[in-house]
C-alpha cells in the first residue's frame, strides 16, 4: 500500500539536476505530498523564478515514481511561501561542503542596501580569510568566492531569505 | 477583470523586455563575472515574466499561455515602460537603467506582497528576494563608476542624463492603476515613489552624480506608445515563433 511516507522515501532518490550531490529533499523544494485514491500529488517550489531546472525536476519526479509502478502522478508548482535557503537540510549543507560548494551563511538583514560582506569559510581548508569575486555565479543560486589562504576558487550557495 | 489583465501585463512586460535586453549582453560582457551577472539577472526577470504572463493569460481566458503572449503580440499591445526598452549602450548605461528599475521594483514588490490578489502577492514575495540582490549589484556599480575615474564619472553621468527622463513613467497613474489601487490590488504609487526617491538620492550622492536640470519627462509605454527601439527587440525575440508557429524545444 502506497502511503505518503513511502512517496517521501522514493523522492530521496531524485537528485537536483544542477547540484547532483543534493537530493530535492535536501534542497527543501518539495513542499507537500498528498494521496487521494491512486492519485499522487507532489507540490514543489522553485529556488529562483527563472530556475531552468524546474521542468526537468518535475519530469524526474514522475519518472522516479513510475519506476515504483506509481503512474498517476501530478506535480504542481507553488510560489508562496517563497523558498528560503533555511530549508536546505543539515545533511544537505554537509554534502555541499564536501562537494566544494560553501553552504549559505546567515546574513544580516537583506533589506539593508549596503552591509559588511558575509564571511564565507573556504570549503577546502576552512579558512575564514576569503573574498567575494562576484555576486553571481554559474547558476542562479550561487556566487563566486576565492580563498586567500589556499587560493581555491569556489562557489558559494548564496543565502536567500 | 479587464483592468486586472491590463495591470498584470504591465508588470510582466517590464520583466520580459528588460530580461531580453540584458540577455543581449550574453557573451559581450566587459568581464566574465559581469557577463554572468547580467544573464543571471536576465534569467530571474524572464522567470518572473513567465509567471506573470501565465497569470495574465488565465485572466484573459482565451486559452493562451505565457509564450503566446510573449511571442505573438504586436508592439502596440506591449505595456512595458519606455525605460526598459532603451538600448544597452555601454556597461554604465546598462547599470544606470538597471539601478533606476531595481530601485523602483524593490518598494513595489514589498508593497505588492500585501496585494488582495493572492497570485500577485505570491509572485511579489518570490520576486522581491531576487530584486533586492539585483539592486545591491546595480547600486554598487553606479557608485563605483560615478565615484571612480574621471572618465567613468563622466560617462555614467551622461547615462544618467539620458535615462532620467524615463523615470517619471515608473509611477504612471491612469484609470487602470487607480482602479487597482482602490481594489487593494496595486500598491499606492505615491508611497513607492517616495521610497524610490530615498534610494536614488542616497546612491547618487555616494556616486557623486547629479540629477539633470532638464526635467522633461517621457511616457507612453503603459499606453502601448513605444520608442522606435521596441520593434527591433520584438523582431529579435519573436523571430522563431513567427517563422515556426508553435515551435517547442
Interface residues (C-beta under 8 A of the other chain):
Chain A: X46 X48 X49 X50 X51 X52 X78 X79 X80 X81 X82 X83 X110 X111 X113 X114 X133 X134 X135 X136 X137 X138 X140 X144 X158 X160 X161
Chain B: X33 X34 X36 X37 X40 X41 X43 X44 X45 X46 X47 X48 X50 X51 X121 X122 X123 X125 X126 X127 X128 X129 X130 X132 X133 X135 X136 X137 X139 X140 X199 X202 X203
